[in-house]
Amino acid sequence: MSQSSPQSNTPHLGNFIADPLGPPAPHHQPSIPQTPSASPPQQPSGDDQQKQTGGVHPGLVNQTKNQIRILVDEIRQLAHANSTVDEFMDGFTPRITTALASVGAAIWLIDSESGTLALKYYVNVPPVLRLNDQAAAIEHQRLLKKTLDTQQASLVQPASGGYGDKPTGNPTDHLLILQPLTIDKTAVGLVEIFQRPGAGLTTQRGYLKFVSQMGDIASEFLSNQKIRSYSVERAMWNRREQFIGIIHQSLNTQEVAYAIANEGRRFLECDRVSVATGHDRQCRVDAVSGLDTVERRATQVKQLSQLASLVMQTSEPLWYSGSSDNLPPQIREPLHEYVDRSHTKMLAILPLFRENNHPSDSALPEKKPIAVGALIVEQLSDSRIAPKLKNNIETIAIHCQSALSNATEHHQIFLLPAWKMIGQFVSLFQSGRRTKTISIIGMMAVLLIFLTCFPCTFGLGAKGSLIPTEQHEVFAKINGTMETIFVSDDGDTLVQQGQPLAQMQNSDLELAIDQINGQIAIQEAERNSNLQLQNRNDLSQFESVEVNNNIALATKTIEYLRRELEIRMEEQQLLTVTSPATGRVVNWNAKQNLMHRPVTRGQNLMTIVNPNTEWIVELEMPERRLGHLSKAMRDSEQPLQVTFALLSNPGTEYTGVVLDIDEKLDVHSDEGNTALVRVQFPNEAIDPQLLRAETRVNAKVICGTRATGFVIFHEMIETVQSKIMFLF
């Protein structure tokens, strides 16, 4: 920075500069004071200084002291504020120049890259020192380096050049006040004040003391700034290490892509990070930050995949911040299409490659790196590519490339699942787990021998019901309304064959009978009148023929109506429901279920069971078990034994034998296709009160003995055979 030379009309500072840090002035916001344009008086030397100071008005001296305290206080506030080095030095340099009423000041800092002193901040530096090719500037540089080496503040008188081949001194006409700036006892720069010459020794020492104190404040600020920068860098390194650790946790390509997308967005603090995998001819977006799944059929995803493929073909990263003039034509159009749809302001696509890790041989041609994917970073609101963001993107791209390359290479291993299984099996025999593994294998071997060598009873489970061998269903033979029921509601009424069970009524049938009787009466009356006309002698031949025809027609009509009346009368007789056989009506609450309700033809009204009938069990054997049942029946000379239990009496088990198997499959229950298996058992073994039709039964058909393992797992084995092995 460059400003005009500060001047002052205040009394000379040498009289009180030895105590510039006295009582501070009232607090106010830091500002750079405007110095008066008048030049200060020439500074006397020695004993004349006291005389001149004594002649200055005391109020002006106090005002000058207060101004210095204000400037010092502002410098302190800058040092303790959360400001950058540029902000501090831009405020520090003019304030220290003004406080000393000096010609100018310069802040020299050691450049971190070259290691040489560089002029960073200045006010009115003599031009001769800014020309590095001049001998004076070189001599001045040696003076600064010597001060840095000694790390001691010093006063250098005007034109005090050195002698010899490498002179070291002050080539200017100003008094130089040099104060090194140190961090942890290491010199990092110095403060140089260009003061007017002619001041006395006491005043010069006051200058040196003041500059030393200001240098300490600047050194403290630089130390704190370095500590803060270390904290920021440490936090950044911690976040980077955390990111690297997360993306390298898995060797699954999909998991690595999702980790890069989500953790990369958190690390970069951008709007969206996507990861595309594949090679340079075709790649696809596999992960987008913030999304659990990626809809690859979406137009935006397709456009981004196409754009990433084109960038990977060029092997160069794409940085887009609003202008595409420097991009190849084959990329420009897809880029504009994607940006228009996604509203992206900043887009960065960095191809990720897997290097060929083969020994280098100068005789072999260099192989092109293999593309494994691309890292895509987007900003939706800011089109600027900040240097920090660009540096972070390039940094994590290296680690993303390594993680994705390892996952891709791992995924391409031939028979990877089999090798993993083998590795897991071998790890079981490592030291520390060998005894436990051998014990488990031994137990499994014993269990396997038991399952394959020891026999067990093989039974086929089925559900069924109790069925009487002699029962009759009573159906309605005609439509009607139930008017009277002659059986009781207790389900235990004994009836004889032909005995009336119920009486129905059909109003339509009665009306039809009345209509037929009326039509018959009309036709008979018409026929009688025609018979009387037939006996008359005065009828012509035509009239006689007509009368005979009417008599014949009426006779035929009467005959037809009478036959219809007979049919209706037979239907009327069907309204009386009779028992088809002798037995007991087993229906419960027959009157409540049927009384005064419409009945349709074919409806089941009652069930009659012979009290002396024999009871059997009908089992619904699933189709998948019929093969074992048929084989057992062929191999056994005796009927197969069946054990069953009634749901009404589950604690008691009964036995029986298989009578026969139905040849037809049908759907009898939720088991799907089943075949009825009839089982005979001694009826006296069951309490007569439990012998009720349709009582549900759980049964097991004994089909000999088989290996225990087969008995337990035969259905699972058959399922595998029918649904999986059948396909090969």
MIGU-595437 format. One line per field, with one value per residue (C-alpha): x, y, z. Coordinates in steps of 0.2 Angstrom, whole numbers, plus 5000, padded with zeros to 4 digits. Example, Ala and Ser with C-alpha at 12.3 -4.5 7.8 and 13.67 -1.06 7.14 Angstrom:
REM MIGU-595437
east 5062,5068
north 4978,4995
up 5039,5036
REM end
This chain:
REM MIGU-595437
east 5000,5006,5001,5007,5021,5013,5017,5012,5011,5012,5027,5042,5039,5056,5050,5037,5040,5048,5031,5020,5009,5004,4985,4975,4963,4944,4939,4932,4932,4949,4952,4966,4968,4971,4988,4990,4999,5012,5029,5035,5050,5067,5072,5086,5099,5107,5102,5093,5079,5074,5073,5062,5050,5049,5043,5028,5011,5006,4989,4996,5008,4994,4983,4998,5000,4982,4983,4997,4988,4972,4983,4991,4974,4968,4983,4979,4961,4966,4978,4964,4951,4947,4955,4967,4985,4981,4968,4979,4994,4984,4979,4995,5007,4999,4995,5013,5019,5007,5011,5030,5027,5039,5042,5036,5036,5038,5033,5045,5039,5049,5041,5036,5040,5056,5062,5068,5062,5048,5040,5022,5015,5023,5020,5031,5046,5061,5061,5079,5075,5062,5074,5081,5095,5102,5117,5109,5094,5106,5115,5099,5094,5110,5106,5088,5095,5108,5094,5084,5099,5102,5084,5088,5080,5092,5094,5104,5110,5107,5120,5129,5135,5147,5164,5171,5165,5148,5143,5129,5121,5108,5110,5095,5095,5083,5085,5080,5072,5072,5061,5061,5044,5046,5035,5041,5058,5059,5061,5047,5049,5053,5046,5056,5052,5060,5062,5068,5086,5093,5084,5094,5100,5086,5073,5080,5080,5061,5058,5067,5057,5040,5044,5049,5033,5023,5033,5029,5010,5012,5022,5009,4996,5006,5008,4989,4985,4997,4989,4972,4978,4984,4967,4958,4970,4969,4950,4951,4964,4952,4937,4948,4954,4936,4931,4945,4942,4923,4925,4938,4928,4920,4925,4907,4907,4889,4893,4909,4899,4886,4899,4909,4893,4886,4902,4910,4895,4897,4916,4915,4900,4892,4875,4876,4889,4886,4897,4897,4905,4910,4923,4926,4913,4899,4896,4881,4877,4876,4875,4868,4870,4854,4846,4843,4841,4844,4831,4842,4827,4825,4830,4842,4851,4853,4860,4872,4878,4881,4890,4901,4905,4911,4922,4930,4934,4944,4953,4953,4943,4928,4926,4911,4906,4894,4905,4908,4918,4934,4925,4926,4910,4905,4904,4896,4879,4876,4882,4870,4856,4860,4863,4846,4837,4846,4848,4866,4877,4894,4899,4915,4917,4934,4937,4944,4957,4965,4983,4992,5003,5015,5034,5040,5049,5056,5055,5036,5024,5015,4998,4983,4975,4959,4944,4933,4921,4919,4917,4903,4902,4888,4883,4865,4866,4884,4894,4911,4924,4933,4951,4948,4934,4944,4958,4947,4939,4956,4962,4947,4947,4963,4956,4940,4950,4959,4944,4933,4948,4950,4932,4931,4946,4940,4923,4931,4939,4934,4922,4923,4909,4917,4934,4926,4918,4934,4943,4930,4931,4950,4949,4940,4955,4967,4975,4963,4948,4954,4948,4931,4929,4934,4921,4908,4912,4912,4895,4889,4896,4888,4871,4873,4877,4861,4850,4856,4859,4845,4828,4812,4793,4788,4770,4761,4750,4732,4716,4699,4682,4671,4658,4644,4643,4624,4617,4604,4602,4585,4584,4570,4561,4552,4553,4542,4541,4543,4527,4528,4542,4538,4554,4561,4576,4587,4594,4589,4572,4569,4559,4553,4554,4541,4536,4533,4547,4541,4527,4530,4519,4520,4507,4512,4508,4491,4486,4491,4480,4465,4468,4469,4453,4444,4450,4444,4427,4426,4431,4418,4404,4409,4409,4392,4385,4392,4384,4367,4369,4375,4357,4348,4342,4341,4360,4368,4382,4395,4388,4388,4406,4411,4401,4410,4427,4423,4418,4434,4445,4437,4439,4458,4460,4451,4462,4478,4473,4469,4486,4494,4483,4489,4507,4503,4495,4510,4521,4509,4512,4531,4528,4527,4545,4546,4560,4570,4575,4573,4585,4588,4587,4604,4601,4601,4589,4580,4565,4575,4585,4571,4554,4545,4560,4560,4568,4574,4574,4589,4593,4599,4586,4591,4602,4596,4608,4605,4608,4616,4627,4646,4657,4673,4686,4689,4706,4711,4728,4738,4744,4762,4761,4752,4768,4774,4757,4756,4773,4770,4754,4763,4777,4766,4756,4745,4734,4742,4739,4732,4733,4721,4713,4697,4697,4683,4694,4712,4719,4715,4723,4713,4720,4713,4718,4717,4702,4705,4710,4699,4706,4701,4709,4699,4700,4692,4702,4715,4728,4725,4722,4719,4713,4701,4708,4695,4700,4691,4692,4682,4667,4666,4682,4675,4661,4645,4642,4658,4652,4645,4645,4659,4669,4687,4701,4720,4728,4744,4746,4761,4771,4785,4802,4814,4830,4827,4834,4823,4808,4812,4817,4808,4796,4810,4820,4805,4802,4820,4818,4802,4806,4824,4833,4819,4825,4842
north 5000,5018,5034,5051,5055,5059,5076,5084,5102,5094,5096,5085,5067,5065,5073,5060,5045,5035,5033,5030,5017,5027,5028,5023,5035,5032,5017,5020,5011,5009,5022,5030,5047,5061,5070,5088,5095,5105,5098,5096,5107,5101,5090,5097,5087,5085,5098,5110,5098,5101,5120,5118,5107,5118,5132,5121,5124,5110,5108,5104,5091,5082,5082,5074,5061,5057,5055,5043,5033,5032,5025,5012,5007,5005,4994,4983,4982,4976,4963,4956,4957,4942,4950,4943,4948,4960,4969,4970,4976,4989,4996,4994,5002,5019,5021,5017,5030,5043,5039,5043,5057,5048,5049,5031,5013,4996,4979,4965,4947,4931,4923,4905,4898,4907,4911,4928,4945,4953,4970,4967,4983,5000,5019,5031,5019,5028,5023,5018,5003,4997,4994,4978,4980,4995,4993,5003,4991,4976,4985,4988,4970,4964,4976,4968,4951,4955,4962,4946,4935,4944,4946,4963,4980,4993,5011,5014,5032,5040,5036,5024,5012,4998,4995,4980,4969,4966,4983,4982,4998,5012,5020,5032,5049,5044,5036,5018,5010,4991,4979,4960,4951,4933,4918,4906,4914,4912,4928,4929,4948,4965,4982,4997,5015,5029,5043,5061,5063,5075,5069,5068,5051,5051,5054,5040,5028,5033,5029,5012,5008,5012,5003,4988,4988,4989,4975,4964,4968,4963,4948,4942,4945,4934,4921,4920,4920,4906,4896,4900,4894,4878,4875,4878,4866,4853,4853,4852,4837,4829,4830,4824,4809,4805,4806,4795,4782,4781,4779,4765,4755,4745,4736,4736,4747,4753,4757,4766,4777,4782,4785,4797,4806,4809,4812,4822,4834,4836,4839,4851,4860,4861,4858,4841,4828,4813,4798,4789,4772,4763,4766,4780,4773,4771,4776,4778,4789,4776,4788,4806,4814,4815,4801,4783,4777,4784,4783,4780,4782,4800,4812,4822,4807,4801,4818,4818,4800,4805,4821,4811,4798,4812,4820,4803,4801,4817,4811,4830,4837,4849,4865,4875,4891,4899,4900,4885,4895,4885,4868,4855,4855,4837,4842,4860,4854,4840,4852,4866,4853,4847,4864,4870,4855,4855,4874,4871,4886,4878,4860,4851,4833,4825,4808,4794,4782,4766,4767,4751,4745,4736,4737,4751,4746,4759,4746,4744,4758,4768,4761,4773,4774,4764,4775,4768,4783,4801,4813,4826,4842,4855,4872,4877,4895,4901,4900,4905,4891,4897,4892,4883,4873,4869,4863,4852,4844,4840,4833,4822,4816,4807,4798,4794,4787,4776,4770,4767,4758,4746,4742,4740,4729,4719,4717,4710,4695,4679,4668,4681,4674,4657,4664,4674,4658,4649,4663,4663,4644,4645,4659,4648,4637,4651,4652,4655,4648,4631,4622,4630,4627,4608,4606,4614,4603,4587,4591,4594,4578,4568,4577,4572,4554,4554,4561,4549,4533,4532,4527,4536,4533,4542,4549,4559,4572,4577,4585,4577,4575,4561,4555,4542,4529,4530,4547,4555,4573,4581,4593,4605,4598,4614,4633,4639,4647,4636,4636,4622,4611,4594,4590,4597,4609,4598,4589,4572,4568,4550,4549,4535,4534,4544,4554,4572,4583,4600,4609,4623,4635,4641,4655,4655,4637,4639,4653,4643,4628,4640,4647,4630,4625,4641,4638,4620,4626,4639,4626,4613,4626,4631,4612,4610,4624,4618,4600,4608,4617,4600,4592,4606,4601,4619,4620,4622,4611,4625,4629,4610,4609,4624,4617,4600,4609,4619,4604,4595,4610,4612,4594,4594,4610,4602,4587,4598,4608,4593,4586,4602,4602,4585,4591,4606,4595,4584,4599,4604,4587,4591,4605,4592,4587,4569,4559,4548,4535,4530,4539,4554,4572,4579,4597,4609,4623,4618,4629,4644,4642,4638,4644,4657,4658,4656,4640,4636,4620,4609,4618,4606,4607,4593,4578,4561,4549,4531,4528,4512,4518,4515,4530,4533,4547,4556,4563,4577,4571,4585,4580,4582,4568,4555,4548,4543,4536,4525,4519,4514,4505,4495,4490,4485,4469,4475,4491,4506,4512,4529,4538,4553,4565,4574,4593,4590,4579,4583,4574,4557,4548,4534,4522,4515,4508,4515,4508,4516,4532,4542,4541,4559,4575,4590,4606,4601,4614,4627,4614,4615,4598,4584,4566,4559,4545,4534,4527,4514,4513,4504,4515,4509,4517,4534,4541,4541,4559,4563,4555,4570,4573,4584,4584,4590,4577,4579,4563,4555,4540,4529,4525,4514,4520,4532,4541,4554,4568,4563,4563,4581,4589,4579,4593,4605,4593,4590,4609,4611,4597,4603,4621,4623,4607,4604,4619,4611
up 5000,4997,5005,5006,5019,5036,5043,5060,5068,5085,5097,5094,5100,5108,5124,5128,5116,5130,5138,5123,5131,5146,5151,5136,5128,5128,5117,5100,5083,5074,5061,5052,5057,5045,5048,5047,5031,5041,5043,5060,5066,5064,5079,5090,5098,5115,5129,5117,5116,5134,5131,5115,5124,5139,5127,5120,5126,5139,5131,5114,5122,5131,5115,5105,5119,5118,5099,5101,5114,5103,5089,5100,5107,5089,5085,5100,5095,5077,5085,5096,5082,5071,5056,5043,5041,5026,5037,5052,5042,5032,5048,5058,5045,5043,5062,5067,5054,5061,5079,5076,5063,5052,5033,5030,5035,5028,5033,5026,5028,5023,5008,5012,4995,4990,5008,5004,5011,5002,5004,5008,5016,5015,5017,5007,5005,4996,4978,4979,4990,4978,4964,4967,4953,4962,4973,4987,4987,4988,5002,5011,5009,5017,5032,5034,5033,5047,5058,5055,5059,5076,5080,5089,5086,5080,5075,5059,5056,5038,5025,5036,5022,5025,5016,5007,4994,5002,5011,5023,5029,5027,5010,5013,5021,5034,5051,5050,5065,5063,5073,5069,5070,5077,5080,5093,5093,5074,5063,5050,5045,5052,5054,5046,5050,5039,5052,5049,5055,5068,5084,5100,5107,5120,5107,5096,5110,5113,5095,5096,5112,5104,5088,5099,5109,5092,5085,5100,5097,5078,5083,5095,5081,5069,5082,5086,5067,5064,5079,5071,5054,5062,5070,5054,5045,5058,5057,5038,5040,5052,5040,5026,5036,5041,5023,5017,5031,5026,5007,5010,5022,5009,4993,4986,4971,4975,4993,4989,4976,4989,5002,4990,4985,5003,5012,4998,4998,5017,5015,5000,5007,4990,4983,4975,4972,4960,4956,4939,4936,4920,4907,4894,4881,4893,4911,4922,4937,4952,4967,4970,4987,4997,4987,4992,4974,4957,4944,4929,4917,4921,4908,4919,4925,4907,4901,4916,4912,4893,4898,4910,4897,4885,4898,4902,4884,4884,4900,4905,4919,4915,4925,4920,4928,4915,4900,4888,4874,4878,4877,4863,4852,4856,4875,4873,4867,4880,4893,4889,4888,4905,4913,4906,4914,4931,4933,4938,4939,4942,4936,4939,4931,4936,4927,4939,4932,4938,4935,4928,4942,4931,4932,4921,4905,4893,4879,4882,4876,4890,4893,4894,4911,4913,4917,4932,4934,4937,4951,4948,4959,4956,4963,4960,4967,4964,4948,4955,4957,4973,4974,4990,4983,4968,4978,4989,4974,4966,4983,4987,4968,4971,4986,4977,4962,4974,4983,4967,4958,4973,4973,4954,4954,4969,4960,4944,4953,4945,4957,4970,4981,4981,4986,5000,5006,5006,5015,5028,5031,5032,5044,5056,5058,5063,5080,5094,5085,5080,5095,5094,5076,5077,5091,5081,5066,5077,5083,5066,5060,5074,5070,5052,5056,5067,5054,5040,5049,5063,5057,5062,5059,5043,5044,5031,5040,5033,5039,5037,5045,5052,5039,5042,5029,5028,5028,5017,5012,5011,4996,4991,4975,4971,4975,4989,5007,5022,5032,5044,5051,5059,5067,5084,5085,5096,5081,5088,5079,5073,5057,5046,5027,5019,5035,5032,5038,5033,5023,5010,5001,4983,4979,4961,4960,4968,4957,4941,4947,4949,4932,4924,4933,4926,4909,4909,4915,4901,4888,4894,4893,4875,4871,4878,4869,4852,4856,4858,4841,4833,4837,4827,4809,4802,4801,4784,4779,4782,4800,4804,4799,4810,4825,4824,4823,4838,4848,4843,4847,4864,4868,4864,4874,4889,4887,4887,4902,4912,4909,4914,4930,4934,4933,4944,4956,4957,4960,4974,4982,4982,4993,5007,5011,5016,5023,5010,5023,5041,5053,5064,5059,5064,5060,5074,5075,5059,5063,5066,5051,5038,5045,5034,5023,5004,4998,4981,4971,4976,4992,5006,5020,5032,5035,5040,5048,5051,5070,5067,5053,5053,5054,5044,5042,5026,5025,5012,5007,4998,4980,4985,4997,4987,4979,4997,5001,4985,4987,5005,5000,4987,4998,5013,5013,5027,5026,5032,5050,5053,5070,5072,5085,5085,5087,5099,5109,5105,5120,5114,5100,5090,5077,5060,5044,5026,5016,4999,4990,4978,4960,4957,4963,4969,4979,4995,5006,5006,5003,4985,4975,4987,4986,4998,5009,5018,5035,5044,5063,5077,5081,5099,5103,5102,5113,5104,5109,5099,5083,5074,5056,5049,5065,5060,5062,5062,5056,5051,5039,5045,5029,5037,5043,5035,5040,5053,5042,5028,5039,5045,5029,5015,5011,5009,4999,4987,4986,4980,4968,4960,4959,4957,4951,4938,4929,4925
REM end
